[in-house]
Amino acid sequence: MEGSRVRTLAEDRVLVTGGAGFIGSHLCERLLALSKDVLCVDNFYTGTRTNVSHLLREPHFELMRHDVTFPLYVEVDRIYNLACPASPIHYQFDPVQTTKTSVHGAINMLGLAKRLKATILQASTSEVYGDPKTHPQREDYWGNVNPIGPRSCYDEGKRCAETLFFDYYRQHRLAIKVARIFNTYGPRMHPNDGRVVSNFIVQALKGTDITVYGDGSQTRSFCYVSDLVEALVRLMDTSSEFTGPINLGNPKEFTILELAETIVRMTASRSKIVFKPLPTDDPVQRQPDISLARREFAWEPKVPLDEGLRETIDYFKRTLQ
Ligand SMILES: NC(=O)c1ccc[n+]([C@@H]2O[C@H](COP(=O)([O-])OP(=O)(O)OC[C@H]3O[C@@H](n4cnc5c(N)ncnc54)[C@H](O)[C@@H]3O)[C@@H](O)[C@H]2O)c1
């Protein structure tokens, strides 16, 4: 009895790096709802205090300003490592810092996990597949990544972080979980980060032209943030032998043009859809194969695109006023 109480307590202190960001803030909320003690660490590069201001009065929530490229000494039982700018505009603004955040950040958080014998989860990305030659992408696909392009700081940084996670697992028997996250959207996305969902919604609400790169026939799959957070929590709870990498995303594909048209309809916007050339290394198709997540922890996304977009549009209507 005593032993099981100690064990329950021992799994309760959770560190979320990048916790004041878009996904991180929803994860902090969810962990608090699960009665965890949450330590949110962020340097506010792309995240904001506002994203977590509603949590500051929670007795089990703590916010710490810290840059993960520097060592961190805290006592926790589990670590979700989300710290890293995620949109091309932000990660290309200071590419050296992006690689440092991915690589040094991973080294620092893995070192902390090793010292504490804590389970650590890495927010990796579908970008490790680069411009994929197979569809949909399965976890055993090694990717097709340009190592020297403008996106490489992020793609290769995340690939190197995965390498470090698996070396800590093999060399130090550390309990690791590697999640390859595909396009996720929802409230608290950064309004100016150039990501397609937030871009289109902001443009539609402001009545400015909606910019589609290429002819809009490239496809993406969009996962609503609550579905993604549910998957991260379930992944953390898998047995210590389960490491991933595991794809987390919504396998339902939409073309970029369909997305633009849906958003124009839902916002009753007068915006015109205009076409511009595709940026370098922009993949033409991106779709997760989520059979592993279905098998391992019976997960699949539940929120339909219309419903998720409605929540996101409402959020941007409130914040853009
Ligand atoms: N949103 C997506 O579609 C998506 C897709 C794939 C992977 N991911 C990964 O999920 C994680 C969260 O992404 P997000 O969409 O919430 O992005 P975000 O930019 O909103 O969140 C990242 C957070 O990390 C913080 N951060 C950045 N550098 C830091 C540093 N050096 N030290 C401490 N904090 C730092 C930022 O301030 C921000 O709060 C990222 O690691 C990202 O690569 C996201």
The ligand as an SDF file (V2000), in Angstrom:
LIG
                    3D

 44 48  0  0  0  0  0  0  0  0999 V2000
    2.8080   22.2480  -34.2790 N   0  0  0  0  0  0  0  0  0  0  0  0
    3.1650   21.3120  -35.1150 C   0  0  0  0  0  0  0  0  0  0  0  0
    2.4770   21.0860  -36.1240 O   0  0  0  0  0  0  0  0  0  0  0  0
    4.3860   20.4570  -34.8510 C   0  0  0  0  0  0  0  0  0  0  0  0
    4.7040   19.4560  -35.7920 C   0  0  0  0  0  0  0  0  0  0  0  0
    5.8270   18.6730  -35.5560 C   0  0  0  0  0  0  0  0  0  0  0  0
    6.5950   18.8410  -34.4230 C   0  0  0  0  0  0  0  0  0  0  0  0
    6.2630   19.8110  -33.5370 N   0  0  0  0  0  0  0  0  0  0  0  0
    7.1400   19.9710  -32.3630 C   0  0  0  0  0  0  0  0  0  0  0  0
    6.3770   20.1720  -31.1950 O   0  0  0  0  0  0  0  0  0  0  0  0
    7.0500   21.0880  -30.3250 C   0  0  0  0  0  0  0  0  0  0  0  0
    6.1070   22.2260  -29.9650 C   0  0  0  0  0  0  0  0  0  0  0  0
    5.7330   22.9070  -31.1440 O   0  0  0  0  0  0  0  0  0  0  0  0
    4.6610   24.0830  -31.1620 P   0  0  0  0  0  0  0  0  0  0  0  0
    3.9130   23.9770  -32.4220 O   0  0  0  0  0  0  0  0  0  0  0  0
    3.9470   24.1270  -29.8880 O   0  0  0  0  0  0  0  0  0  0  0  0
    5.6330   25.3300  -31.3400 O   0  0  0  0  0  0  0  0  0  0  0  0
    5.8210   26.6340  -30.4440 P   0  0  0  0  0  0  0  0  0  0  0  0
    6.8140   27.4760  -31.1390 O   0  0  0  0  0  0  0  0  0  0  0  0
    4.4970   27.2400  -30.1250 O   0  0  0  0  0  0  0  0  0  0  0  0
    6.4220   26.0220  -29.1130 O   0  0  0  0  0  0  0  0  0  0  0  0
    7.7810   25.8480  -28.8870 C   0  0  0  0  0  0  0  0  0  0  0  0
    8.0900   26.4160  -27.5190 C   0  0  0  0  0  0  0  0  0  0  0  0
    9.4790   26.2100  -27.2380 O   0  0  0  0  0  0  0  0  0  0  0  0
   10.0050   27.4090  -26.6810 C   0  0  0  0  0  0  0  0  0  0  0  0
   11.4310   27.4250  -26.9510 N   0  0  0  0  0  0  0  0  0  0  0  0
   12.0760   27.5930  -28.1330 C   0  0  0  0  0  0  0  0  0  0  0  0
   13.4000   27.5420  -27.9660 N   0  0  0  0  0  0  0  0  0  0  0  0
   13.6130   27.3480  -26.6480 C   0  0  0  0  0  0  0  0  0  0  0  0
   14.7670   27.2200  -25.8460 C   0  0  0  0  0  0  0  0  0  0  0  0
   16.0120   27.2900  -26.3850 N   0  0  0  0  0  0  0  0  0  0  0  0
   14.6220   27.0390  -24.5070 N   0  0  0  0  0  0  0  0  0  0  0  0
   13.3830   26.9840  -23.9500 C   0  0  0  0  0  0  0  0  0  0  0  0
   12.2610   27.0940  -24.6570 N   0  0  0  0  0  0  0  0  0  0  0  0
   12.3710   27.2780  -25.9900 C   0  0  0  0  0  0  0  0  0  0  0  0
    9.2400   28.5190  -27.3600 C   0  0  0  0  0  0  0  0  0  0  0  0
    9.2940   29.7470  -26.6800 O   0  0  0  0  0  0  0  0  0  0  0  0
    7.8380   27.9230  -27.4130 C   0  0  0  0  0  0  0  0  0  0  0  0
    7.1170   28.2010  -26.2560 O   0  0  0  0  0  0  0  0  0  0  0  0
    8.3090   21.5480  -31.0630 C   0  0  0  0  0  0  0  0  0  0  0  0
    9.4020   20.8060  -30.6020 O   0  0  0  0  0  0  0  0  0  0  0  0
    8.0090   21.2140  -32.4960 C   0  0  0  0  0  0  0  0  0  0  0  0
    9.1910   20.9490  -33.2150 O   0  0  0  0  0  0  0  0  0  0  0  0
    5.1900   20.6300  -33.7290 C   0  0  0  0  0  0  0  0  0  0  0  0
  1  2  1  0
  2  3  2  0
  2  4  1  0
  4  5  1  0
  4 44  2  0
  5  6  2  0
  6  7  1  0
  7  8  2  0
  8  9  1  0
  8 44  1  0
  9 10  1  0
  9 42  1  0
 10 11  1  0
 11 12  1  0
 11 40  1  0
 12 13  1  0
 13 14  1  0
 14 15  2  0
 14 16  1  0
 14 17  1  0
 17 18  1  0
 18 19  2  0
 18 20  1  0
 18 21  1  0
 21 22  1  0
 22 23  1  0
 23 24  1  0
 23 38  1  0
 24 25  1  0
 25 26  1  0
 25 36  1  0
 26 27  1  0
 26 35  1  0
 27 28  2  0
 28 29  1  0
 29 30  1  0
 29 35  2  0
 30 31  1  0
 30 32  2  0
 32 33  1  0
 33 34  2  0
 34 35  1  0
 36 37  1  0
 36 38  1  0
 38 39  1  0
 40 41  1  0
 40 42  1  0
 42 43  1  0
M  CHG  2   8   1  16  -1
M  END
$$$$
